[in-house]
Amino acid sequence: MKIEILGARCAQCNELVQNAEGAVRELGLEVRVTEVTDPREIAKYGVMLTPALAIDGAVVMVGRILSVEGIRRMLEERLRCATEEEGAAGEGAAGE
């Protein structure tokens, strides 16, 4: 899993980084939260308003600060979906 905060190190961006790191800690994930600060790189995501949160390359939130709880819920949902997809793929292979 890849978690990125898109923004130019503004106060809101810093708060979002801290909240994302807190959510990662609460879930016990070994995931690094990275910051994307280059405006050209941010534009590649189609983001015009920061801060923004991207998970696995997909922008999931723009222009606001999610709480630790909000980010944790998003990450849990991503993990649940990934686990279900892996399970379905394994069942398909076993049934062949």
N, C-alpha and C positions, 0 to 999 in steps of 0.2 A: 504494500500500500504506500502511496505517495501523497503527502499532504503539503500543499503550497499556499502561502499567504501572498497575494498579489497587492503590492502597494509600495509607496516611497518612504517607508519608515516613519510615517506620521504617528501621532499618538494613538489613533484608532487602529492602525495597522499593528502597532506594538501590542496593544491590548488583545487583538485577535490572535496574534502569535502566542501570547501567554495563555489564552483560553484554549487554544488548540493543543498546546503542550500539556495543559492540565487534563484535558480529555484523554489524550494519549496515555498519560500517567495513570489515570483512574482505570482505564481499561487494561493496563499492563502490556500495552503494545510496544514492540521495539521498532518504532517508526520515528523518523526524524522529520520535524516540521521545518520546511525551508521557506525562505523569503525570496520572492521575485521582485526586484526593485527597478530593473531596467524598463523604461517606458515602452521600448520596442518589443520586448519580450511580453510585457503585460498586454499590449495591443494584439499580439498573436492569439491570445485567448478570447479576443473580442470584447474585452473589458474596457469600459470607458470611465467607470466610477470605482474608486477604491475606498476601503479595503474590499478584497474579494477572497473567497476561499475556494480552492480547487482540490478535489480528491481524485487521485488516479488520472489527472489530466483534464477532468471535467469540472467546469465552474459550477459550484452548487449554491453560492451565495455571493451577492454583490451589493456594496454600498451600505452595509451595516455590520454591527459587531454581534456575533452570536455568543451566548454564554457558554461556559464549560459544559453545562448540561445539554444545551442544544447541539453542540458539536459532538458530544458523546453519543447522543441519540442517532445522529447522522452516521457516525462511524459504526455503531452497533448494527444499524440497518444494512450498511455496506457489507459488513462481515457476515451477517445472516444471509444475505443474497448470495454472496460468494460461496458460502458453505452449502446452500441449497443447490447451486449450480454444479458444484463439485460432486455432490451426492447424486444428482440426476445424471451426470456424465458417467459416473461409476456404475450406476444401475443399468444404463444403456449398454455399456461395454460388457457387463456381466451377463446380460440377457441375450447376447449375440451368440 
